[in-house]
Amino acid sequence: MVAIDGPAGAGKSTVARAVAERLGFVLVDTGSLYRAVALCALRRGVDLGDREAVEAVAVEAVGDGSLRLAADGSGATRVLVDGEDPGEALRTPELSLGASTVSAYPGVRAALLDAQRAFGRDGAVVLEGRDIGTVVFPDAEVKVYLTASAEVRAQRRYDELRARGVAVELAATLEEVLARDARDMNRAIAPLREAPDAHRVDASHLAPEAVIDAIVRLVRPPG
């Protein structure tokens, strides 16, 4: 089991996908689950700042299957919302901030914990998120804390959004990155932190392939 944690924008999703492909493991993007909860709540007209209402949405959505993880047949998993893959709808700035908000709610985390563990309990899996190595799977064999400077993460996010045709400002994007870091690191429930036994990988000045190689070597050392 490979647990990859780290702040938003560090490249966890891209790296985790490539690591899983190289190793032949199943990939579980746990961050998409929190984005999906935010999407479910918004679709139901629930204010993301209303903790009890959002928690109720999460419990109901997981319980009735309107929010679930499903294998996609290619060695990865995808999140289904109301029976459909939301695709890029989960990657908007609004849902990025929404995920940070709802992930701080104890009831949401409890509702999603079993879903994450169900996909990871058989091993040969790569999971990425904020608390995989500290809360979800503290006994994971390989833990990685993937990080990058706030400025680098903001530039990447800015470039990504501009490529999609979204009108954004770099300064505002940096503010959002810093605000999300503060929320993720200071929340009362499962704050973002580096596990004591995690391998720290700073991707600020590394090419994606170098990051991927480093993590693969942790799982399968040369020789």
Secondary structure, DSSP 8 states (H G I E B T S, - for coil): -EEEE--TTSSHHHHHHHHHHHHT-EEEETHHHHHHHHHHHHHTT--TT-HHHHHHHHHHHHHTTSEEEEE-SSSBEEEEETTB--GGGGGSHHHHHHHHHHTT-HHHHHHHHHHHHHHHTTSSEEEEESSIIIII-TT-SEEEEEE--HHHHHHHHHHHHHHTT----HHHHHHHHHHHHHHHHH-SSS-----TT-EEEE-TTS-HHHHHHHHHHHHS---
